[in-house]
Amino acid sequence: MGDPDADTKQMKAFLAAEIIAALNRRHLTVRAAAEVTGVSRRIFRTSATPILPSLPSIGLCGC
């Protein structure tokens, strides 16, 4: 609502959700997901629910 970057943020959130879905379909461990994505294992471990809440800390979503 009035955010000039709303389209970009929405696209990043959608892309992040697609990446997470792909990792989940592959049934990757935290270590394997970190190796495949190049993202720190800490980011994957810190989220009890889906990884989405951690995304702003890895720069995929500026929400």
TILOVEX-31982 format. One record per atom (N, C-alpha, C, O, CB): residue in three letters; z, y, x. Coordinates in pm, whole numbers, padded with zeros to 5 digits, always signed. Glycine has a CB too. Example, Ala and Ser with C-alpha at 12.3 -4.5 7.8 and 13.67 -1.06 7.14 Angstrom:
2
Ala+00780-00569+01319;Ala+00780-00450+01230;Ala+00780-00330+01320;Ala+00846-00332+01424;Ala+00905-00447+01131;Ser+00708-00225+01285;Ser+00714-00106+01367;Ser+00787+00003+01290;Ser+00804+00114+01341;Ser+00572-00060+01408;
//
This chain:
63
Met+00000-00118+00083;Met+00000+00000+00000;Met+00000+00124+00087;Met+00105+00174+00127;Met+00120+00000-00094;Gly-00118+00170+00116;Gly-00130+00290+00194;Gly-00125+00268+00344;Gly-00131+00365+00420;Gly-00025+00384+00155;Asp-00113+00145+00389;Asp-00108+00116+00533;Asp-00252+00114+00586;Asp-00333+00033+00541;Asp-00035-00021+00561;Pro-00283+00202+00682;Pro-00420+00206+00733;Pro-00462+00079+00807;Pro-00581+00055+00826;Pro-00436+00325+00825;Asp-00366-00002+00849;Asp-00396-00126+00921;Asp-00378-00250+00834;Asp-00369-00361+00886;Asp-00308-00137+01044;Ala-00374-00231+00705;Ala-00347-00343+00614;Ala-00449-00455+00628;Ala-00412-00572+00630;Ala-00345-00294+00470;Asp-00577-00421+00638;Asp-00680-00525+00651;Asp-00664-00603+00781;Asp-00678-00725+00782;Asp-00819-00462+00646;Thr-00635-00534+00888;Thr-00616-00600+01016;Thr-00494-00691+01014;Thr-00499-00804+01061;Thr-00603-00497+01128;Lys-00385-00641+00958;Lys-00263-00722+00949;Lys-00285-00845+00862;Lys-00236-00953+00894;Lys-00148-00638+00893;Gln-00357-00828+00753;Gln-00384-00942+00665;Gln-00470-01045+00737;Gln-00444-01165+00725;Gln-00453-00895+00537;Met-00570-01001+00810;Met-00656-01092+00883;Met-00577-01168+00990;Met-00595-01288+01007;Met-00773-01015+00948;Lys-00488-01098+01061;Lys-00407-01163+01163;Lys-00311-01265+01102;Lys-00291-01373+01157;Lys-00328-01059+01242;Ala-00254-01231+00989;Ala-00163-01324+00921;Ala-00240-01448+00873;Ala-00190-01560+00886;Ala-00094-01255+00801;Phe-00359-01428+00819;Phe-00442-01540+00776;Phe-00479-01628+00894;Phe-00469-01751+00886;Phe-00568-01490+00705;Leu-00521-01567+01004;Leu-00557-01643+01124;Leu-00437-01721+01177;Leu-00450-01837+01214;Leu-00611-01548+01232;Ala-00321-01658+01180;Ala-00200-01727+01226;Ala-00168-01846+01137;Ala-00131-01952+01187;Ala-00081-01630+01229;Ala-00182-01829+01006;Ala-00156-01939+00913;Ala-00254-02054+00935;Ala-00215-02171+00926;Ala-00164-01889+00768;Glu-00379-02022+00964;Glu-00478-02126+00991;Glu-00446-02201+01120;Glu-00462-02323+01127;Glu-00619-02064+00999;Ile-00401-02129+01222;Ile-00363-02192+01349;Ile-00245-02285+01326;Ile-00243-02398+01376;Ile-00328-02085+01456;Ile-00146-02238+01252;Ile-00027-02319+01224;Ile-00066-02444+01145;Ile-00017-02553+01174;Ile+00078-02236+01146;Ala-00153-02428+01048;Ala-00198-02543+00969;Ala-00269-02645+01057;Ala-00249-02765+01041;Ala-00291-02497+00855;Ala-00353-02597+01149;Ala-00424-02688+01239;Ala-00326-02763+01329;Ala-00342-02883+01351;Ala-00525-02611+01325;Leu-00225-02694+01380;Leu-00124-02759+01465;Leu-00046-02861+01384;Leu-00016-02970+01434;Leu-00029-02655+01526;Asn-00012-02827+01260;Asn+00061-02920+01175;Asn-00021-03044+01141;Asn+00032-03155+01137;Asn+00104-02851+01046;Arg-00152-03025+01118;Arg-00238-03140+01088;Arg-00246-03237+01206;Arg-00263-03357+01188;Arg-00379-03093+01052;Arg-00233-03183+01326;Arg-00238-03267+01446;Arg-00103-03329+01478;Arg-00091-03406+01573;Arg-00286-03185+01566;His-00001-03297+01401;His+00134-03352+01419;His+00182-03335+01564;His+00233-03428+01626;His+00137-03502+01380;Leu+00162-03213+01617;Leu+00199-03187+01755;Leu+00349-03164+01770;Leu+00414-03108+01682;Leu+00123-03067+01808;Thr+00402-03208+01882;Thr+00539-03174+01917;Thr+00542-03028+01959;Thr+00437-02966+01978;Thr+00595-03267+02031;Val+00660-02973+01973;Val+00673-02834+02018;Val+00609-02819+02155;Val+00536-02722+02179;Val+00822-02791+02022;Arg+00635-02912+02242;Arg+00578-02906+02378;Arg+00426-02910+02373;Arg+00360-02832+02441;Arg+00631-03022+02464;Ala+00369-03001+02293;Ala+00224-03013+02284;Ala+00162-02888+02222;Ala+00058-02841+02268;Ala+00186-03137+02203;Ala+00225-02834+02118;Ala+00174-02713+02055;Ala+00174-02597+02154;Ala+00080-02517+02157;Ala+00258-02677+01931;Ala+00279-02587+02234;Ala+00286-02481+02335;Ala+00176-02498+02439;Ala+00114-02400+02481;Ala+00423-02482+02404;Glu+00150-02621+02480;Glu+00045-02645+02579;Glu-00093-02614+02522;Glu-00176-02554+02591;Glu+00050-02791+02627;Val-00118-02654+02399;Val-00248-02632+02336;Val-00274-02483+02315;Val-00385-02435+02336;Val-00256-02707+02203;Thr-00172-02409+02272;Thr-00191-02268+02238;Thr-00166-02172+02352;Thr-00215-02059+02351;Thr-00100-02232+02125;Gly-00091-02216+02453;Gly-00054-02125+02561;Gly+00061-02034+02523;Gly+00091-01938+02594;Gly-00173-02042+02600;Val+00126-02064+02411;Val+00240-01986+02363;Val+00368-02055+02408;Val+00375-02178+02409;Val+00236-01969+02207;Ser+00467-01979+02445;Ser+00594-02032+02492;Ser+00657-02127+02390;Ser+00654-02102+02270;Ser+00689-01919+02524;Arg+00714-02236+02440;Arg+00784-02331+02354;Arg+00898-02262+02280;Arg+00932-02299+02167;Arg+00838-02449+02435;Arg+00957-02162+02343;Arg+01068-02090+02281;Arg+01027-02031+02146;Arg+01106-02030+02052;Arg+01117-01978+02374;Ile+00905-01982+02136;Ile+00857-01924+02011;Ile+00852-02030+01902;Ile+00890-02004+01788;Ile+00717-01860+02031;Phe+00806-02149+01936;Phe+00798-02257+01837;Phe+00937-02307+01800;Phe+00963-02340+01684;Phe+00713-02372+01891;Arg+01027-02314+01897;Arg+01161-02367+01873;Arg+01248-02272+01793;Arg+01335-02317+01719;Arg+01229-02398+02003;Thr+01227-02142+01805;Thr+01318-02046+01742;Thr+01302-02040+01591;Thr+01386-01982+01522;Thr+01296-01910+01800;Ser+01198-02096+01539;Ser+01174-02090+01396;Ser+01211-02221+01330;Ser+01153-02325+01361;Ser+01028-02055+01367;Ala+01307-02216+01238;Ala+01349-02337+01168;Ala+01248-02374+01060;Ala+01224-02492+01036;Ala+01488-02318+01106;Thr+01189-02274+00997;Thr+01086-02295+00896;Thr+00951-02280+00965;Thr+00943-02298+01087;Thr+01100-02195+00777;Pro+00848-02250+00894;Pro+00720-02236+00964;Pro+00726-02132+01075;Pro+00816-02048+01077;Pro+00610-02198+00865;Ile+00633-02139+01164;Ile+00630-02053+01282;Ile+00603-01908+01243;Ile+00631-01817+01321;Ile+00524-02102+01380;Leu+00551-01886+01126;Leu+00512-01753+01083;Leu+00616-01643+01107;Leu+00577-01535+01152;Leu+00479-01757+00940;Pro+00746-01664+01079;Pro+00840-01556+01105;Pro+00846-01513+01251;Pro+00887-01400+01279;Pro+00977-01597+01061;Ser+00806-01598+01344;Ser+00811-01564+01485;Ser+00686-01493+01534;Ser+00685-01442+01646;Ser+00833-01687+01566;Leu+00582-01489+01455;Leu+00456-01437+01502;Leu+00460-01293+01554;Leu+00395-01265+01654;Leu+00357-01445+01394;Pro+00533-01202+01492;Pro+00532-01068+01549;Pro+00579-01066+01694;Pro+00535-00980+01771;Pro+00619-00976+01465;Ser+00666-01157+01733;Ser+00715-01157+01870;Ser+00611-01208+01969;Ser+00626-01188+02089;Ser+00840-01240+01881;Ile+00506-01276+01920;Ile+00401-01320+02012;Ile+00276-01235+01997;Ile+00173-01263+02059;Ile+00367-01467+01987;Gly+00286-01131+01917;Gly+00177-01034+01908;Gly+00060-01071+01820;Gly-00042-01003+01824;Gly+00127-01009+02042;Leu+00070-01175+01740;Leu-00041-01210+01653;Leu-00041-01129+01524;Leu-00144-01117+01458;Leu-00037-01357+01621;Cys+00072-01076+01491;Cys+00080-01001+01366;Cys+00172-00881+01388;Cys+00286-00897+01430;Cys+00134-01092+01249;Gly+00125-00765+01361;Gly+00204-00645+01378;Gly+00280-00606+01253;Gly+00311-00488+01235;Gly+00117-00532+01419;Cys+00310-00702+01168;Cys+00378-00673+01040;Cys+00518-00622+01062;Cys+00589-00593+00966;Cys+00383-00797+00953;
//
